[in-house]
Amino acid sequence: MGPTKVISKAGALYEVKTDKLVQDGLPTRTEQETYAAQHYIALPVIDKAGKQWVLEGQPVFCLHGTQYETVDDQKVHLARCPDCGGMGIRDDEPLVESDCIRCVQCGHEFDTRLEMMET
């Protein structure tokens, strides 16, 4: 069982599944992230512009640094776009040599394996 998944509404954090208030008085994302770092909760992933990742109408949460899940605990294979921080989804085209991922926000195509090797 992972951390409690929460969303922000009007400066307060609410549990996603039950809509139960977790903490209020957190008007900024920075304050929410600080609170989340000190408690066992996960905030939805956002891009560099502050836009929340949404997959099939549900917010996406990042657990343990690289594992992404939806509200219903379904693991999804996503990656963060190195350009805009948007949600990258694997292309459906089967390519043996690469693992091509396309950002749904800016359209940037990248290969996470090559990017890891370059850094």
MOPAC internal coordinates of N, CA, C and O (Angstrom, degrees):
PM7 1SCF
backbone

  N    0.0000 0     0.00 0     0.00 0    0    0    0
  C    1.4543 1     0.00 0     0.00 0    1    0    0
  C    1.5247 1   108.60 1     0.00 0    2    1    0
  O    1.2310 1   120.98 1   -50.16 1    3    2    1
  N    1.2982 1   115.72 1   129.84 1    3    2    1
  C    1.4531 1   121.48 1  -176.57 1    5    3    2
  C    1.5119 1   112.99 1   -93.19 1    6    5    3
  O    1.2310 1   120.93 1    10.55 1    7    6    5
  N    1.3171 1   115.83 1  -169.45 1    7    6    5
  C    1.4645 1   120.13 1   179.81 1    9    7    6
  C    1.5233 1   111.37 1   -67.15 1   10    9    7
  O    1.2310 1   120.92 1   -20.08 1   11   10    9
  N    1.3202 1   115.85 1   159.92 1   11   10    9
  C    1.4578 1   121.70 1   176.67 1   13   11   10
  C    1.5273 1   108.48 1   -69.19 1   14   13   11
  O    1.2310 1   120.49 1   -51.29 1   15   14   13
  N    1.2997 1   116.66 1   128.71 1   15   14   13
  C    1.4639 1   121.38 1   179.54 1   17   15   14
  C    1.5224 1   108.55 1   -89.47 1   18   17   15
  O    1.2310 1   121.43 1   -52.82 1   19   18   17
  N    1.3337 1   114.87 1   127.18 1   19   18   17
  C    1.4631 1   120.56 1  -176.35 1   21   19   18
  C    1.5225 1   110.80 1  -126.77 1   22   21   19
  O    1.2310 1   121.15 1   -22.21 1   23   22   21
  N    1.3173 1   115.40 1   157.79 1   23   22   21
  C    1.4596 1   121.60 1   172.87 1   25   23   22
  C    1.5221 1   107.99 1  -127.33 1   26   25   23
  O    1.2310 1   121.02 1   -21.54 1   27   26   25
  N    1.3098 1   115.65 1   158.46 1   27   26   25
  C    1.4534 1   121.86 1  -179.13 1   29   27   26
  C    1.5227 1   110.26 1   -98.53 1   30   29   27
  O    1.2310 1   121.46 1   -47.81 1   31   30   29
  N    1.3365 1   114.81 1   132.19 1   31   30   29
  C    1.4596 1   121.09 1   174.04 1   33   31   30
  C    1.5193 1   107.65 1  -139.04 1   34   33   31
  O    1.2310 1   120.31 1   -61.27 1   35   34   33
  N    1.3067 1   117.01 1   118.73 1   35   34   33
  C    1.4690 1   123.36 1   175.07 1   37   35   34
  C    1.5280 1   112.34 1    51.20 1   38   37   35
  O    1.2310 1   120.32 1  -133.65 1   39   38   37
  N    1.3392 1   116.99 1    46.35 1   39   38   37
  C    1.4505 1   121.28 1   176.10 1   41   39   38
  C    1.5150 1   115.28 1    76.33 1   42   41   39
  O    1.2310 1   120.46 1  -164.34 1   43   42   41
  N    1.3166 1   116.73 1    15.66 1   43   42   41
  C    1.4631 1   121.15 1   177.66 1   45   43   42
  C    1.5242 1   109.12 1  -131.01 1   46   45   43
  O    1.2310 1   120.83 1   -24.88 1   47   46   45
  N    1.3221 1   116.02 1   155.12 1   47   46   45
  C    1.4567 1   121.29 1   178.21 1   49   47   46
  C    1.5190 1   109.41 1  -104.80 1   50   49   47
  O    1.2310 1   121.19 1   -48.83 1   51   50   49
  N    1.3413 1   115.33 1   131.17 1   51   50   49
  C    1.4591 1   122.12 1  -179.44 1   53   51   50
  C    1.5168 1   109.85 1  -124.38 1   54   53   51
  O    1.2310 1   120.94 1   -38.25 1   55   54   53
  N    1.3340 1   115.81 1   141.75 1   55   54   53
  C    1.4517 1   120.24 1   175.51 1   57   55   54
  C    1.5252 1   108.06 1   -64.31 1   58   57   55
  O    1.2310 1   120.56 1   -45.65 1   59   58   57
  N    1.3294 1   116.53 1   134.35 1   59   58   57
  C    1.4635 1   121.31 1  -173.81 1   61   59   58
  C    1.5287 1   112.34 1   -64.58 1   62   61   59
  O    1.2310 1   120.35 1   133.03 1   63   62   61
  N    1.3212 1   116.94 1   -46.97 1   63   62   61
  C    1.4689 1   120.03 1  -173.17 1   65   63   62
  C    1.5259 1   113.50 1   -74.18 1   66   65   63
  O    1.2310 1   120.05 1   143.49 1   67   66   65
  N    1.3275 1   117.52 1   -36.51 1   67   66   65
  C    1.4725 1   120.30 1  -174.55 1   69   67   66
  C    1.5221 1   113.77 1  -106.74 1   70   69   67
  O    1.2310 1   119.93 1   168.08 1   71   70   69
  N    1.3208 1   117.73 1   -11.92 1   71   70   69
  C    1.4655 1   124.11 1  -176.19 1   73   71   70
  C    1.5324 1   111.74 1    61.72 1   74   73   71
  O    1.2310 1   120.48 1  -155.21 1   75   74   73
  N    1.3266 1   116.69 1    24.79 1   75   74   73
  C    1.4609 1   123.11 1   178.46 1   77   75   74
  C    1.5248 1   109.38 1   -81.76 1   78   77   75
  O    1.2310 1   120.32 1   -43.31 1   79   78   77
  N    1.3328 1   116.99 1   136.69 1   79   78   77
  C    1.4608 1   121.94 1   179.17 1   81   79   78
  C    1.5255 1   109.79 1   -65.24 1   82   81   79
  O    1.2310 1   120.91 1   -51.81 1   83   82   81
  N    1.3362 1   115.86 1   128.19 1   83   82   81
  C    1.4596 1   121.73 1   177.14 1   85   83   82
  C    1.5258 1   109.53 1   -99.19 1   86   85   83
  O    1.2310 1   120.47 1   131.16 1   87   86   85
  N    1.3544 1   116.70 1   -48.84 1   87   86   85
  C    1.4632 1   121.63 1  -179.56 1   89   87   86
  C    1.5252 1   108.49 1  -158.91 1   90   89   87
  O    1.2310 1   121.16 1   -42.55 1   91   90   89
  N    1.3305 1   115.38 1   137.45 1   91   90   89
  C    1.4635 1   118.96 1   174.68 1   93   91   90
  C    1.5192 1   109.48 1  -113.56 1   94   93   91
  O    1.2310 1   120.57 1    -3.47 1   95   94   93
  N    1.3274 1   116.52 1   176.53 1   95   94   93
  C    1.4571 1   120.87 1   179.97 1   97   95   94
  C    1.5133 1   114.15 1    78.29 1   98   97   95
  O    1.2310 1   120.28 1  -151.44 1   99   98   97
  N    1.3349 1   117.08 1    28.56 1   99   98   97
  C    1.4717 1   121.81 1   178.95 1  101   99   98
  C    1.5334 1   108.60 1  -124.04 1  102  101   99
  O    1.2310 1   119.91 1  -102.25 1  103  102  101
  N    1.3324 1   117.77 1    77.75 1  103  102  101
  C    1.4633 1   120.11 1  -172.78 1  105  103  102
  C    1.5256 1   115.90 1   -72.92 1  106  105  103
  O    1.2310 1   119.40 1   155.29 1  107  106  105
  N    1.3279 1   118.74 1   -24.71 1  107  106  105
  C    1.4678 1   119.75 1  -176.70 1  109  107  106
  C    1.5228 1   111.27 1  -108.99 1  110  109  107
  O    1.2310 1   120.95 1   -22.55 1  111  110  109
  N    1.3111 1   115.79 1   157.45 1  111  110  109
  C    1.4608 1   121.39 1   178.57 1  113  111  110
  C    1.5290 1   110.24 1   -62.94 1  114  113  111
  O    1.2310 1   120.24 1   143.21 1  115  114  113
  N    1.3282 1   117.14 1   -36.79 1  115  114  113
  C    1.4661 1   120.76 1   178.95 1  117  115  114
  C    1.5206 1   110.86 1   -61.33 1  118  117  115
  O    1.2310 1   120.06 1   135.64 1  119  118  117
  N    1.3140 1   117.48 1   -44.36 1  119  118  117
  C    1.4718 1   120.96 1   177.97 1  121  119  118
  C    1.5259 1   110.91 1   -64.97 1  122  121  119
  O    1.2310 1   120.49 1   141.81 1  123  122  121
  N    1.3238 1   116.66 1   -38.19 1  123  122  121
  C    1.4651 1   120.77 1   178.61 1  125  123  122
  C    1.5237 1   110.79 1   -66.03 1  126  125  123
  O    1.2310 1   120.18 1   137.76 1  127  126  125
  N    1.3380 1   117.26 1   -42.24 1  127  126  125
  C    1.4634 1   121.19 1   178.68 1  129  127  126
  C    1.5278 1   111.46 1   -65.76 1  130  129  127
  O    1.2310 1   120.35 1   141.73 1  131  130  129
  N    1.3249 1   116.94 1   -38.27 1  131  130  129
  C    1.4605 1   120.53 1   176.86 1  133  131  130
  C    1.5199 1   110.38 1   -63.15 1  134  133  131
  O    1.2310 1   120.43 1   135.18 1  135  134  133
  N    1.3274 1   116.79 1   -44.82 1  135  134  133
  C    1.4614 1   120.91 1   178.07 1  137  135  134
  C    1.5309 1   110.46 1   -62.68 1  138  137  135
  O    1.2310 1   120.24 1   136.44 1  139  138  137
  N    1.3310 1   117.14 1   -43.56 1  139  138  137
  C    1.4705 1   121.38 1  -179.45 1  141  139  138
  C    1.5232 1   111.54 1   -62.85 1  142  141  139
  O    1.2310 1   120.32 1   143.79 1  143  142  141
  N    1.3320 1   116.99 1   -36.21 1  143  142  141
  C    1.4645 1   120.84 1  -179.92 1  145  143  142
  C    1.5296 1   111.77 1   -67.89 1  146  145  143
  O    1.2310 1   120.21 1   154.77 1  147  146  145
  N    1.3161 1   117.20 1   -25.23 1  147  146  145
  C    1.4608 1   121.26 1  -178.38 1  149  147  146
  C    1.5265 1   112.97 1   -95.04 1  150  149  147
  O    1.2310 1   120.11 1   170.90 1  151  150  149
  N    1.3185 1   117.39 1    -9.10 1  151  150  149
  C    1.4628 1   122.61 1  -178.78 1  153  151  150
  C    1.5278 1   108.73 1  -129.22 1  154  153  151
  O    1.2310 1   120.28 1   -13.07 1  155  154  153
  N    1.3015 1   117.07 1   166.93 1  155  154  153
  C    1.4630 1   121.27 1  -176.25 1  157  155  154
  C    1.5305 1   110.12 1   -89.11 1  158  157  155
  O    1.2310 1   120.89 1  -113.45 1  159  158  157
  N    1.3507 1   115.90 1    66.55 1  159  158  157
  C    1.4597 1   121.34 1  -179.99 1  161  159  158
  C    1.5315 1   109.31 1  -134.17 1  162  161  159
  O    1.2310 1   121.09 1   -20.90 1  163  162  161
  N    1.3328 1   115.52 1   159.10 1  163  162  161
  C    1.4666 1   121.68 1   178.62 1  165  163  162
  C    1.5222 1   109.22 1  -126.35 1  166  165  163
  O    1.2310 1   120.93 1   -47.63 1  167  166  165
  N    1.3138 1   115.83 1   132.37 1  167  166  165
  C    1.4646 1   122.73 1   175.61 1  169  167  166
  C    1.5203 1   108.90 1   -93.79 1  170  169  167
  O    1.2310 1   119.76 1   -24.05 1  171  170  169
  N    1.3354 1   118.06 1   155.95 1  171  170  169
  C    1.4650 1   119.77 1   174.99 1  173  171  170
  C    1.5308 1   110.87 1   -62.25 1  174  173  171
  O    1.2310 1   120.74 1   -30.96 1  175  174  173
  N    1.3143 1   116.19 1   149.04 1  175  174  173
  C    1.4618 1   122.12 1   178.74 1  177  175  174
  C    1.5258 1   108.51 1   -73.01 1  178  177  175
  O    1.2310 1   120.81 1   -40.00 1  179  178  177
  N    1.3367 1   116.07 1   140.00 1  179  178  177
  C    1.4675 1   120.90 1   175.89 1  181  179  178
  C    1.5270 1   108.67 1  -126.68 1  182  181  179
  O    1.2310 1   121.36 1   -22.61 1  183  182  181
  N    1.3402 1   115.01 1   157.39 1  183  182  181
  C    1.4639 1   119.33 1   176.99 1  185  183  182
  C    1.5276 1   109.58 1   -87.88 1  186  185  183
  O    1.2310 1   120.51 1     5.49 1  187  186  185
  N    1.3280 1   116.63 1  -174.51 1  187  186  185
  C    1.4610 1   120.62 1  -177.61 1  189  187  186
  C    1.5280 1   112.83 1   -65.15 1  190  189  187
  O    1.2310 1   120.20 1   155.93 1  191  190  189
  N    1.3310 1   117.23 1   -24.07 1  191  190  189
  C    1.4645 1   121.61 1   179.22 1  193  191  190
  C    1.5249 1   112.19 1   -87.76 1  194  193  191
  O    1.2310 1   120.03 1   176.68 1  195  194  193
  N    1.3335 1   117.56 1    -3.32 1  195  194  193
  C    1.4620 1   121.30 1   179.49 1  197  195  194
  C    1.5143 1   114.45 1    90.95 1  198  197  195
  O    1.2310 1   120.48 1  -172.54 1  199  198  197
  N    1.3371 1   116.69 1     7.46 1  199  198  197
  C    1.4637 1   120.89 1   179.65 1  201  199  198
  C    1.5283 1   109.72 1   -84.92 1  202  201  199
  O    1.2310 1   120.97 1   -47.94 1  203  202  201
  N    1.3153 1   115.76 1   132.06 1  203  202  201
  C    1.4653 1   122.03 1  -176.86 1  205  203  202
  C    1.5228 1   111.75 1   -74.22 1  206  205  203
  O    1.2310 1   120.40 1   -40.63 1  207  206  205
  N    1.3467 1   116.85 1   139.37 1  207  206  205
  C    1.4580 1   121.35 1   174.14 1  209  207  206
  C    1.5145 1   108.76 1   -71.95 1  210  209  207
  O    1.2310 1   120.74 1   -46.68 1  211  210  209
  N    1.3389 1   116.18 1   133.32 1  211  210  209
  C    1.4608 1   121.74 1   177.99 1  213  211  210
  C    1.5199 1   108.51 1  -132.90 1  214  213  211
  O    1.2310 1   120.60 1   -51.12 1  215  214  213
  N    1.3247 1   116.46 1   128.88 1  215  214  213
  C    1.4560 1   122.71 1   178.36 1  217  215  214
  C    1.5157 1   108.11 1  -125.59 1  218  217  215
  O    1.2310 1   120.90 1   -62.15 1  219  218  217
  N    1.3352 1   115.88 1   117.85 1  219  218  217
  C    1.4667 1   122.39 1  -178.45 1  221  219  218
  C    1.5266 1   111.73 1    53.59 1  222  221  219
  O    1.2310 1   121.04 1  -138.29 1  223  222  221
  N    1.3293 1   115.62 1    41.71 1  223  222  221
  C    1.4603 1   121.66 1   176.30 1  225  223  222
  C    1.5135 1   115.55 1    79.99 1  226  225  223
  O    1.2310 1   119.88 1  -176.96 1  227  226  225
  N    1.3298 1   117.83 1     3.04 1  227  226  225
  C    1.4618 1   121.74 1  -179.09 1  229  227  226
  C    1.5213 1   110.54 1  -117.24 1  230  229  227
  O    1.2310 1   120.27 1   -36.12 1  231  230  229
  N    1.3406 1   117.08 1   143.88 1  231  230  229
  C    1.4669 1   118.64 1   174.87 1  233  231  230
  C    1.5245 1   110.38 1   -67.27 1  234  233  231
  O    1.2310 1   121.13 1   -26.27 1  235  234  233
  N    1.3202 1   115.44 1   153.73 1  235  234  233
  C    1.4666 1   122.41 1  -179.82 1  237  235  234
  C    1.5268 1   107.88 1  -108.87 1  238  237  235
  O    1.2310 1   120.95 1   -41.80 1  239  238  237
  N    1.3375 1   115.79 1   138.20 1  239  238  237
  C    1.4579 1   122.10 1  -179.38 1  241  239  238
  C    1.5189 1   109.53 1  -118.17 1  242  241  239
  O    1.2310 1   120.43 1   -35.90 1  243  242  241
  N    1.3326 1   116.79 1   144.10 1  243  242  241
  C    1.4640 1   122.08 1   177.52 1  245  243  242
  C    1.5192 1   108.42 1  -105.37 1  246  245  243
  O    1.2310 1   121.07 1   -57.16 1  247  246  245
  N    1.3316 1   115.56 1   122.84 1  247  246  245
  C    1.4513 1   121.50 1   179.19 1  249  247  246
  C    1.5252 1   109.02 1  -116.21 1  250  249  247
  O    1.2310 1   120.27 1   -42.77 1  251  250  249
  N    1.2945 1   117.08 1   137.23 1  251  250  249
  C    1.4589 1   123.04 1   176.26 1  253  251  250
  C    1.5270 1   113.04 1    59.67 1  254  253  251
  O    1.2310 1   119.65 1  -150.11 1  255  254  253
  N    1.3019 1   118.27 1    29.89 1  255  254  253
  C    1.4584 1   122.40 1   173.86 1  257  255  254
  C    1.5113 1   117.78 1    86.95 1  258  257  255
  O    1.2310 1   119.33 1   141.57 1  259  258  257
  N    1.3338 1   118.89 1   -38.43 1  259  258  257
  C    1.4628 1   120.13 1  -176.88 1  261  259  258
  C    1.5206 1   113.76 1  -135.40 1  262  261  259
  O    1.2310 1   119.40 1   176.54 1  263  262  261
  N    1.2964 1   118.76 1    -3.46 1  263  262  261
  C    1.4640 1   121.99 1  -178.57 1  265  263  262
  C    1.5246 1   108.86 1   -96.01 1  266  265  263
  O    1.2310 1   120.69 1   -55.98 1  267  266  265
  N    1.3279 1   116.28 1   124.02 1  267  266  265
  C    1.4550 1   121.10 1  -178.32 1  269  267  266
  C    1.5243 1   110.46 1  -108.95 1  270  269  267
  O    1.2310 1   120.87 1   -39.38 1  271  270  269
  N    1.3391 1   115.93 1   140.62 1  271  270  269
  C    1.4645 1   121.87 1  -179.84 1  273  271  270
  C    1.5160 1   109.72 1  -139.01 1  274  273  271
  O    1.2310 1   121.45 1   -23.96 1  275  274  273
  N    1.3376 1   114.84 1   156.04 1  275  274  273
  C    1.4576 1   121.49 1   173.04 1  277  275  274
  C    1.5298 1   108.39 1   -92.74 1  278  277  275
  O    1.2310 1   120.70 1     1.05 1  279  278  277
  N    1.3118 1   116.28 1  -178.95 1  279  278  277
  C    1.4585 1   122.12 1  -178.91 1  281  279  278
  C    1.5269 1   111.51 1   -58.21 1  282  281  279
  O    1.2310 1   120.17 1   140.88 1  283  282  281
  N    1.3268 1   117.27 1   -39.12 1  283  282  281
  C    1.4671 1   121.39 1  -176.71 1  285  283  282
  C    1.5328 1   112.60 1   -87.99 1  286  285  283
  O    1.2310 1   120.06 1  -153.65 1  287  286  285
  N    1.3376 1   117.48 1    26.35 1  287  286  285
  C    1.4627 1   124.82 1   175.51 1  289  287  286
  C    1.5272 1   114.39 1    64.62 1  290  289  287
  O    1.2310 1   119.92 1  -162.03 1  291  290  289
  N    1.3242 1   117.76 1    17.97 1  291  290  289
  C    1.4537 1   121.62 1   177.47 1  293  291  290
  C    1.5256 1   108.58 1   -79.69 1  294  293  291
  O    1.2310 1   120.45 1   -57.04 1  295  294  293
  N    1.3349 1   116.75 1   122.96 1  295  294  293
  C    1.4641 1   120.96 1   177.71 1  297  295  294
  C    1.5246 1   108.84 1   -74.15 1  298  297  295
  O    1.2310 1   120.91 1   -46.51 1  299  298  297
  N    1.3254 1   115.87 1   133.49 1  299  298  297
  C    1.4614 1   121.43 1   179.45 1  301  299  298
  C    1.5273 1   108.76 1  -125.33 1  302  301  299
  O    1.2310 1   121.06 1   -36.31 1  303  302  301
  N    1.3304 1   115.58 1   143.69 1  303  302  301
  C    1.4638 1   121.19 1  -178.81 1  305  303  302
  C    1.5277 1   109.03 1   -92.52 1  306  305  303
  O    1.2310 1   121.34 1   -82.84 1  307  306  305
  N    1.3154 1   115.05 1    97.16 1  307  306  305
  C    1.4569 1   122.56 1  -178.92 1  309  307  306
  C    1.5221 1   108.91 1  -128.76 1  310  309  307
  O    1.2310 1   120.86 1   -11.85 1  311  310  309
  N    1.3189 1   115.97 1   168.15 1  311  310  309
  C    1.4584 1   121.60 1   176.25 1  313  311  310
  C    1.5214 1   108.30 1  -147.17 1  314  313  311
  O    1.2310 1   120.65 1   -28.19 1  315  314  313
  N    1.3103 1   116.36 1   151.81 1  315  314  313
  C    1.4652 1   121.38 1   178.48 1  317  315  314
  C    1.5190 1   109.79 1   -82.49 1  318  317  315
  O    1.2310 1   120.67 1   -48.71 1  319  318  317
  N    1.3281 1   116.33 1   131.29 1  319  318  317
  C    1.4613 1   122.09 1   177.25 1  321  319  318
  C    1.5309 1   109.10 1   -67.52 1  322  321  319
  O    1.2310 1   120.13 1   -50.40 1  323  322  321
  N    1.3412 1   117.35 1   129.60 1  323  322  321
  C    1.4658 1   119.14 1  -179.82 1  325  323  322
  C    1.5289 1   113.25 1   -69.34 1  326  325  323
  O    1.2310 1   119.81 1   160.44 1  327  326  325
  N    1.3311 1   117.96 1   -19.56 1  327  326  325
  C    1.4643 1   121.00 1  -179.42 1  329  327  326
  C    1.5251 1   112.83 1   -83.84 1  330  329  327
  O    1.2310 1   120.55 1   119.44 1  331  330  329
  N    1.3494 1   116.55 1   -60.56 1  331  330  329
  C    1.4621 1   120.67 1  -172.52 1  333  331  330
  C    1.5260 1   113.62 1  -107.50 1  334  333  331
  O    1.2310 1   120.10 1   171.83 1  335  334  333
  N    1.3310 1   117.42 1    -8.17 1  335  334  333
  C    1.4632 1   120.06 1  -177.57 1  337  335  334
  C    1.5124 1   113.07 1    79.54 1  338  337  335
  O    1.2310 1   120.49 1  -170.75 1  339  338  337
  N    1.3341 1   116.68 1     9.25 1  339  338  337
  C    1.4624 1   121.74 1  -179.29 1  341  339  338
  C    1.5157 1   112.66 1   -76.12 1  342  341  339
  O    1.2310 1   121.13 1    -2.34 1  343  342  341
  N    1.3156 1   115.45 1   177.66 1  343  342  341
  C    1.4554 1   123.06 1  -176.40 1  345  343  342
  C    1.5225 1   110.43 1   -82.21 1  346  345  343
  O    1.2310 1   120.82 1   -58.90 1  347  346  345
  N    1.3198 1   116.05 1   121.10 1  347  346  345
  C    1.4597 1   122.03 1   178.00 1  349  347  346
  C    1.5127 1   110.78 1  -101.20 1  350  349  347
  O    1.2310 1   120.84 1   -49.76 1  351  350  349
  N    1.3377 1   116.00 1   130.24 1  351  350  349
  C    1.4609 1   122.39 1  -179.36 1  353  351  350
  C    1.5242 1   108.29 1  -118.48 1  354  353  351
  O    1.2310 1   120.57 1   -38.90 1  355  354  353
  N    1.3252 1   116.51 1   141.10 1  355  354  353
  C    1.4658 1   121.09 1   178.94 1  357  355  354
  C    1.5241 1   110.58 1   -61.68 1  358  357  355
  O    1.2310 1   121.41 1   -40.98 1  359  358  357
  N    1.3419 1   114.91 1   139.02 1  359  358  357
  C    1.4646 1   120.40 1   174.09 1  361  359  358
  C    1.5158 1   109.42 1   -68.79 1  362  361  359
  O    1.2310 1   120.62 1   -31.20 1  363  362  361
  N    1.3173 1   116.42 1   148.80 1  363  362  361
  C    1.4577 1   121.36 1   179.47 1  365  363  362
  C    1.5226 1   113.03 1   -76.80 1  366  365  363
  O    1.2310 1   120.49 1   164.26 1  367  366  365
  N    1.3335 1   116.67 1   -15.74 1  367  366  365
  C    1.4613 1   120.02 1  -178.86 1  369  367  366
  C    1.5266 1   110.10 1   -71.00 1  370  369  367
  O    1.2310 1   119.95 1   -58.50 1  371  370  369
  N    1.3290 1   117.71 1   121.50 1  371  370  369
  C    1.4721 1   119.36 1  -179.99 1  373  371  370
  C    1.5222 1   111.86 1   -75.39 1  374  373  371
  O    1.2310 1   120.38 1   -70.85 1  375  374  373
  N    1.2992 1   116.88 1   109.15 1  375  374  373
  C    1.4571 1   122.36 1   177.82 1  377  375  374
  C    1.5235 1   108.10 1  -116.38 1  378  377  375
  O    1.2310 1   120.77 1   -52.00 1  379  378  377
  N    1.2995 1   116.13 1   128.00 1  379  378  377
  C    1.4538 1   120.41 1  -176.51 1  381  379  378
  C    1.5306 1   111.22 1   -73.15 1  382  381  379
  O    1.2310 1   120.15 1   138.92 1  383  382  381
  N    1.3385 1   117.31 1   -41.08 1  383  382  381
  C    1.4515 1   120.43 1  -173.20 1  385  383  382
  C    1.5250 1   113.94 1   -78.89 1  386  385  383
  O    1.2310 1   119.38 1   157.77 1  387  386  385
  N    1.3059 1   118.78 1   -22.23 1  387  386  385
  C    1.4585 1   118.32 1  -175.43 1  389  387  386
  C    1.5180 1   111.80 1  -136.39 1  390  389  387
  O    1.2310 1   122.12 1   -14.31 1  391  390  389
  N    1.3018 1   113.54 1   165.69 1  391  390  389
  C    1.4504 1   122.47 1   178.19 1  393  391  390
  C    1.5273 1   105.96 1  -119.54 1  394  393  391
  O    1.2310 1   120.37 1  -107.39 1  395  394  393
  N    1.3166 1   116.91 1    72.61 1  395  394  393
  C    1.4582 1   122.76 1  -171.54 1  397  395  394
  C    1.5234 1   111.44 1   -70.91 1  398  397  395
  O    1.2310 1   121.78 1   -50.45 1  399  398  397
  N    1.3198 1   114.20 1   129.55 1  399  398  397
  C    1.4541 1   121.65 1   178.78 1  401  399  398
  C    1.5178 1   107.42 1  -121.81 1  402  401  399
  O    1.2310 1   120.59 1   -41.47 1  403  402  401
  N    1.3303 1   116.47 1   138.53 1  403  402  401
  C    1.4620 1   121.57 1  -179.36 1  405  403  402
  C    1.5308 1   109.03 1  -119.14 1  406  405  403
  O    1.2310 1   121.10 1   -48.72 1  407  406  405
  N    1.3300 1   115.50 1   131.28 1  407  406  405
  C    1.4606 1   121.22 1   177.53 1  409  407  406
  C    1.5271 1   109.26 1   -74.15 1  410  409  407
  O    1.2310 1   120.39 1   -50.70 1  411  410  409
  N    1.3148 1   116.86 1   129.30 1  411  410  409
  C    1.4656 1   120.17 1  -179.51 1  413  411  410
  C    1.5228 1   111.85 1   -74.70 1  414  413  411
  O    1.2310 1   120.06 1   162.85 1  415  414  413
  N    1.3200 1   117.50 1   -17.15 1  415  414  413
  C    1.4548 1   120.63 1  -178.35 1  417  415  414
  C    1.5207 1   113.03 1   -89.69 1  418  417  415
  O    1.2310 1   120.29 1   127.49 1  419  418  417
  N    1.3490 1   117.05 1   -52.51 1  419  418  417
  C    1.4675 1   119.43 1  -175.43 1  421  419  418
  C    1.5266 1   113.09 1  -106.97 1  422  421  419
  O    1.2310 1   119.46 1   170.18 1  423  422  421
  N    1.3405 1   118.63 1    -9.82 1  423  422  421
  C    1.4508 1   121.89 1   178.59 1  425  423  422
  C    1.5200 1   114.85 1    83.23 1  426  425  423
  O    1.2310 1   120.13 1  -179.34 1  427  426  425
  N    1.3304 1   117.35 1     0.66 1  427  426  425
  C    1.4659 1   121.96 1   179.93 1  429  427  426
  C    1.5269 1   109.73 1   -60.98 1  430  429  427
  O    1.2310 1   120.78 1   -46.06 1  431  430  429
  N    1.3457 1   116.11 1   133.94 1  431  430  429
  C    1.4610 1   121.41 1   175.81 1  433  431  430
  C    1.5137 1   108.29 1  -103.82 1  434  433  431
  O    1.2310 1   120.75 1   -45.60 1  435  434  433
  N    1.3225 1   116.17 1   134.40 1  435  434  433
  C    1.4561 1   120.49 1   179.14 1  437  435  434
  C    1.5225 1   109.57 1  -149.27 1  438  437  435
  O    1.2310 1   121.42 1   -16.58 1  439  438  437
  N    1.3167 1   114.88 1   163.42 1  439  438  437
  C    1.4574 1   122.48 1  -179.86 1  441  439  438
  C    1.5195 1   106.94 1  -120.83 1  442  441  439
  O    1.2310 1   119.96 1   -66.78 1  443  442  441
  N    1.3210 1   117.69 1   113.22 1  443  442  441
  C    1.4613 1   120.68 1  -175.50 1  445  443  442
  C    1.5187 1   112.36 1   -62.76 1  446  445  443
  O    1.2310 1   119.93 1   145.73 1  447  446  445
  N    1.3261 1   117.74 1   -34.27 1  447  446  445
  C    1.4651 1   118.86 1   179.62 1  449  447  446
  C    1.5169 1   111.38 1   -66.56 1  450  449  447
  O    1.2310 1   120.15 1   138.15 1  451  450  449
  N    1.3449 1   117.32 1   -41.85 1  451  450  449
  C    1.4600 1   120.15 1   178.68 1  453  451  450
  C    1.5237 1   110.57 1   -67.24 1  454  453  451
  O    1.2310 1   119.96 1   140.74 1  455  454  453
  N    1.3337 1   117.67 1   -39.26 1  455  454  453
  C    1.4544 1   121.06 1  -179.55 1  457  455  454
  C    1.5270 1   110.87 1   -64.29 1  458  457  455
  O    1.2310 1   120.25 1   142.26 1  459  458  457
  N    1.3349 1   117.13 1   -37.74 1  459  458  457
  C    1.4530 1   120.52 1   178.61 1  461  459  458
  C    1.5210 1   110.51 1   -67.48 1  462  461  459
  O    1.2310 1   120.16 1   142.15 1  463  462  461
  N    1.3288 1   117.29 1   -37.85 1  463  462  461
  C    1.4556 1   121.27 1  -179.93 1  465  463  462
  C    1.5320 1   111.35 1   -68.80 1  466  465  463
  O    1.2310 1   120.24 1   147.61 1  467  466  465
  N    1.3361 1   117.15 1   -32.39 1  467  466  465
  C    1.4506 1   121.58 1  -178.10 1  469  467  466
  C    1.5254 1   112.08 1   -74.12 1  470  469  467
  O    1.2310 1   120.28 1   152.42 1  471  470  469
  N    1.3369 1   117.07 1   -27.58 1  471  470  469
  C    1.4710 1   119.43 1  -175.58 1  473  471  470
  C    1.4844 1   113.66 1   -88.95 1  474  473  471
  O    1.2310 1   120.10 1   180.00 1  475  474  473

